[in-house]
Amino acid sequence: MEQLANVVTCDYIRGMKAVGIRELKARLSAYVRAVREGETVLVTDRGQVVAQLRPPDQGMPDTVRSRLQRLAARGVVRLGQPNHADLYRPIGPPTLPDGTAKELLDADRGGR
């Protein structure tokens, strides 16, 4: 297994193993054993990361949700309310003029 070197610039991949598809196919059992032991393996195709092998219970080290929660804790962002209808005031009746959709479309298109 070769150590990852400048394949991708994301912080979460430092220290992970990278392997090309041909090498992965040739030594799949060895890579599966490494993953079973907690290793994460990046699969590359022509030098570009195309997949990630990791244990099934291991999540991404830094998800969008956790980043947002940290920003909210610092007061940088404010997280919105849950999407429950009773939390928001109604906007009132529709503001479209009277008429059917066909009449409105015909008027918009110049009476065609």
Beta strands, then each sheet from edge to edge (+ up, - down):
strand 1: 2-3
strand 2: 17-20
strand 3: 41-45
strand 4: 48-53
sheet 1: 1+ 2- 3- 4+
end
